[in-house]
Amino acid sequence: MPWLTAVILKKVLRLKNLQLYRQDFLKSDWSGAEVIVCYLYPGGMDSIKNKIESEESDIRFVVSNNFALTSHQPDKTIRLNDFYNSPVYLYQLKSTR
């Protein structure tokens, strides 16, 4: 359902610079990607950490809603104004220079 919602919003908002893929993120090619946005469970975050560390990737930023990347210290944590005061973590993995 989230993928379908994203596809509809992309078309309605005419977001030509957004690419959406429906596939297993652990088997997909991340070359050329610089930012990963996640809303996963802790095991999924560990899988992302393992993929980033085991491959040469261009990933510079990871943004995660609710679940931390346990091997890294977030550069910034924002608390949402929701019922759970949910954390959003920002990690800078590589310099932007």
N, C-alpha and C positions, 0 to 999 in steps of 0.2 A: 503493500500500500504506500509506503513512503516514496518508493521509486516512481510509482504512477503519479502521485501528487507532484513530485518534482518535475516530471515531464510536462504535466499540464501547466504548471506555473511557468516553466521555461517558455512554452508556446504563447501563453497569454501575455506574459511580460516581454516577449520578443528578446530573450537573452541569447544573442548569437555567440557571445564569448564563453558560454557555459556548455561543457560537454558532460553528458551523463552516460554511464555504462552500468548495465545490470549483469554483474559477473562476480565470481569469487575474488575478493580483493587480495587474498593471499597468493592467488595464481596469476594475477594480472601484472602487466608490465607498468612499472611506475616511472620509467624513464621519461624525463621531461616534466614530471609533476614536481611542484615545489611546496605545495600546501596540502595537508590532509586534515579533513574535518571529520571528527568521530563522535558517535554516540553509541558506544559499545559497552559490553560487560567487561569485567576485569580480565578474563581469559582472552577476549578479543584484543584488548589493549596489549597484553603480553605478546600475542601473535604479531601485532603491528611492530612492537619493539624488536622482536626477533627478526622480522623481515627488513627493517631499517638497518639493523646492525649487521646482518649477514650479507647484504647486497650493497654495491656501490649505487647510491641513489642521490638524486638532486633535492631530496626533501629538506626544506629549510625550516618549515614551521609545521607544528602539529597543534590543532585546536581540538580539545576534547570536552564534551559536556558530561559532567557527573563522574567520570572515571579517569583516574590519573594514570600517567605513564610511569610505572613504579621505578624504573631505572633512571629517571631524570627528575631534576628539580624544576618545577614550572617557573618561567620568567615572570609570569603574572597570573594571578587567580582573581576572577571576578565572581561575585556572588549575585545570582539572579534574584529578582524581587518576586519570587514565587512561593508557593506553600512550603516547599522543602528548603528554600534558600540554596538552591542548587549551585554547585561550583562549575565554572567554565575555566579550564586550564589552557594557557598559552605556553608553548615550548618553542624556543628558537634553537634549532639543532645546528645550524650553520650560520656563519656571519652573512649579513646582507650586502657586504661590501665586495 
